Structure formats: structure tokens, C-alpha cells
Amino acid sequence: MSMQIDLLFGEKKIEHANGFLFVWLYSDIMLGFRPHCICTKKTVQASSFDTMSDLAAPLRPKRKKVWVDYFVQFRWILVIFVVLPISWTLYFLTYLGDVKSERKSFKQRQKEHEENVKKVVARLKQRNASKDGLVCTARKPWIAVGMRNVDYKRARHFEVDLSAFRNIIEIDKERMIARVEPLVNMGQITRVTVPMNLALAVVAELDDLTVGGLINGYGIEGSSHIYGLFSDTVVAYEIVLADGRVVRATKDNEFSDLFYAIPWSQGTLGLLVSAEIKLIPIKEYMKLTYKPAVGNLKDLAQAYVDSFTPRDGDQDNPEKVPDFVEGMVYSATEGVFMTGRYASKEEAKKKGNVINSVGWWFKPWFYQHAQTALKKGEFVEYIPTREYYHRHTRCLYWEGKLILPFGDQFWFRFLLGWMMPPKVSLLKATQGEAIRNYYHEMHVIQDMLVPLYKVGDALEFVHKEMEVYPLWLCPHKLFKFPYKTMIYPEAGFELHRRRGDTSYSQMYTDVGVYYAPGPVLRGEVFDGAGAVRTMESWLIENHGYQPQYAVSELDEKSFWRMFDAGLYENCRKKYGAVGTFMSVYYKSKKGRKTEKEVQEAEQAHLETPIAEVDDEEDDQPAD
């Protein structure tokens, strides 16, 4: 039973690919061609269609083209001749800066760090609370990686420059800790640690993702089913508070409440200037197994669950649980689920084993390589560990296909693939407000964090409401902490002990929905904002979460129905953040903010916080 979906754009044949949080930047080509979806190799069993029949959505009226359609259709010209060359130059200069930093001694890096922290403290103390705006970083809005709204910087604000905080301060092999500054990115840290056979416990795939963004926002990877989200691997934060105090917050010191409140706070509790992050021992290669699955969406969900959760519930047994997990659902009836285990160089190079160095610029893009399992069946190969970590970087998951329809062709990969990927910040800099709004309406760019046992329901929801394919699946533990944090497991999860759960954590999964919906691909009318509102309501009803990098349609009351406000609001008051830093809801709220709106929103929190706390004891340490 198989099904292959081909999309025809004019006379061009393009595979139906999926995407991650960068889809809004790269989907422009899709919308200019008015594609038609044609199913070939129609050998899918009728029972699969019977199962999906109740999920079918009615066809919508045709959408008329606007000028933006034509602009984005030919954006690839700008990308090839401007964005790619500048991107490569910036990557190279950044690399030289990283090498220079790595050659400095520990004492020199530590001294520079302390001096930079003093500058931040001095800058904060210059602020006149009655005259100056709220504190925010001096980083330009278009530089940030991700979709989260940064229009709050259009209002009057007090800038603090953190651009110097991009050094790896120390790799402590004895404590198995990496002490790094917030602008250190994933490519930089793996270049230093992997040769030592060490790595962060969670390494987000894209090179440009920074430590600060992954801590204050959202970070996940294929090892999160063991270690949790990126912020769960941090053992200490160095924070500059609103009054200029520099504190070190850990889970068991006097700032333990702040330690648990930092993740998902979007930098609204203080300024992060360094973090100590857990290291783990690794080996030179990743032994990766590709397993294809066919059937209806519930069948695919079950195959995904089976790929990494022991049926006997022994989730903490390393003999039964792989080191890495990733799933890609390519259509309503097909998916490929990958599991990886670290392997030594000696094992990888044994006779008969296949070694695939996916990091070379001329190699097929990883998501397309994984998709071949649908035709040739299950297979195993060995990938150099660092190349595996960054397997999606060169084509930015699969979004490179959308902005460069020919980017996956061998001739392009061989001739120009070494310049990939285009730098996300440059792509953002080349779009205006009209184009950005166009993306928001014509795409769904969201992550749905749902309990693992509900992943099948989530897949069917996406199919019915958005009709987006492919989808990205990645599991993660959601821990039960001494404090009730902004995101928390379902009440009583430990009593059910469903697949993947333990006594101290509930297994969740990220359902990545990043692509132009089916109606848009067919040239039909689609209400992007309405689809997001429906999704957000579904998440609230099913104890799910929406990462804040994406555009949200939630009002403030609904926002705090999805997230827990207790610990966050108490820390905002206790550590003087109210009136100094913008609230996390208002910072991520959709739409442009004026100076007056910003001031009124903060004043409302000073007088009568809107966030409702159902249980005043939720923010207290558990016995």
C-alpha cells in the first residue's frame, strides 16, 4: 500500500515537502504557481480512504491573485544573486570570529564576560523609569530566528546591548557542564564539543539557533524524549535583574523559583548573560534506522509511538529506548520514523556497513533521503555525529525547496550548494509588512505540543482543519517539577502510566505544522487566522501548548488558560520585572504596539494583573 503525491507548478514538477518554523520565509514560491495536486500510483487500499472520509473538508471558493503572489513567485532571483552570497560571507566571518574566541584562554574569556556583565548593569542603572521605555535588547527585530512578533520594539523602549555575549566561556569535563553566553549558537557549540566526544544533551538542529532563544523560548531535538526540552538541560542561569543585581539561579538555591520560571518567559524576568548546560558523552557516529509506515493517520501515530516506547513501560532503560527519534508524515497514508543510537568509529567502519556523510554540500537533502524508505523499505546507515546533528541545516529542513524549486537538483547542489542555507535574518530583512501579513494568512506555521497518547487525534485534527503535509514529529518529556511552571503535565498522568510516561514525566510530542495548507495549494480561499484560532482552542481543550515563536491569535485570558501564570507572575513581582520588562503575553501578542499601549499594559499589571491563578499554592514548592 503506497501513495505518492506530486505537485505540478506550471510545467515544473516538485515533490510535496514539509517544513519547520521557517516555512513562512520560504513558502513564497508555492503561492505564485497555483498548483494542482495529482495523485499517482493509486494503490492505497480502500479501507484507508474509508477511515479518512469523515475527515474530508469541503472545497472552498477560488482565491484571486494579488500583487504579492507575483512578487514572491520570483523571489528566488533575489535569493540567488543577493541573499546567498551575503549569507555565505556572514557565515564565514562569523566562523572566523568563533575561531578567534576559541583560541582565547579561559581566564581571558572569563574576564571579558565579567566586563560585559558590568556594562549591562551600568546600562540598566542609567534608565529613568519615569521617562524611558521598557527594557529590551538592542538586537534588530529582523535578526531574530523564528516567527514570534517583535513589533513591541516599535514603541519607545530602553535598549541594552547584549551583542558581545557570544562566547563559549568554559567546557568543564569533570562537571560535564558547558558554560556559554546567550548568543552562542548550535553550530558553534558542536564544533567545539563533538571532537571531544561530548555534546549538549539536546542539540537543536539548525546552526543559527542560539542558547538564549532556546532557553527563553522553545528548543527541542530528537533526544528530547530522554532529556526534555532544551531548557530542561540547563543547571544554572546567570541573570541580571531589573535592579541591576546579578544572580545565579539553580534548582536548589535561594533563586530556585526564578530558575523554574525562566523557560518560556521570553526574557521578561531579567537579562540572561550566561547558562551552564548539561553535557553528555557521545560517539563518533549515529547509527540511524529508517522505518517506513503506511496506513491511516491513527496507524501512523501508532507506528511512531512504537518506534521509541517499550510496551512494558520501561522507558528509562537505555537498552530499550533509542538515543534519537524523529518522524516525518509525508501524506495522510505514509510516514517514515527514524531512530538513532550512538556508534563508535570501529563499529561504523566494519565491513558491510554503510556510512553516509550527509554534511557534504552536494548530498541529497536529508528529508528527501529519508523519504526513499517509502520505496526501498527499512534500512540502516551510519552518519558522522556532528553531521547528523545538523542534518536539516543546509536546506533549512525542507523549506529550501520552496524558495529555490531547483535547489535540490544535483546541478544546483554541486555548483551552489556550498552557499546554502540562506541566512534567515537576511530573508526576513527583504520582506515588508504586506508580505509578512501575506505569509500569515496563506500559511500555517505552528507547533502543537500534545500528550503522546493524543498524537493520532492531533494528526486527524490537522488533516481536517488545515490539510497540511508533510508533518514533523518529535517527542519530548514534560517533567513534573517542584514548582508548577508555565507548561506542566496533565494532572494524574503518573497514575495512568501510558506509553512513554514515567513516574516523574509525561511524554509529549511536537507536531510541527509548517506548510501552505491544501486549500492554498489548490488556489482556494483559506482563513489562516481562523485556522490558528481553531488550533489554539483545540490545544487548550487537550492540555496542549503552542510555542511562542509563532503568531498567536490568543487573547490574554485564553493565553493564561493555555499556560500557568502563578509562578511567572509571582517572580515578575518578586524580582522587579513589572514596569521594567514587558509581560510575556504582551511581548508575543499579535499586532503593532504603540508607546501608549505598552505603558497601559504594564500599568494594568502593576495595579490588577489580568492573569488568573486558579490555585495560589501552585507556585509554592511541593513537599
Secondary structure, 3 states (H helix, E strand, C coil): CCCEEEEEECCEEEECCCCCCCHHHHCHHHHHCCCEEEEECCCCCHHHHHHHHHHCCCCCCECCCCHHHHHHHCHHHHHHHHHHHHHHHHHHHHHHHHHHHHCCCHHHHHHHHHHHHHHHHHHHHCCCCCCCCEEEECCCHHHCCCCCCCHHHHCCEEEECCCCCCCEEEEECCCCEEEECCCCEHHHHHHHHHHHCEEECCCCCCCCCEHHHHHHCCCCCCCHHHHCCHHHHEEEEEEECCCCCEEEECCCCCCHHHHHHCCCCCCCCCEEEEEEEEEEECCCEEEEEEEEEECCHHHHHHHHHHCCCCCCCCCCCCCCCCCEEEEEECCCCEEEEEEEEEECHHHHCCCCCCECCCCCCCCCCHHHHHHCHHHHCCEEEEEEHHHHHCCCCCCCCCCHHHHCCCCCCHHHHHHHHHHCCCCHHHHHHCCCHHHHHHHHHHCEEEEEEEEHHHHHHHHHHHHHHCCCCCEEEEEEEEECCCCCCCCCCCCCHHHHCCCCCCCCEEEEEEEEEEECCHHHHCCECCCHHHHHHHHHHHHHHCCCECCCCCCCCCCHHHHHHHCCCHHHHHHHHHCCCCCCECCHHHHHCCCCCCHHHHHHHHHHHHHCCCCCCCCHHHHCCCC
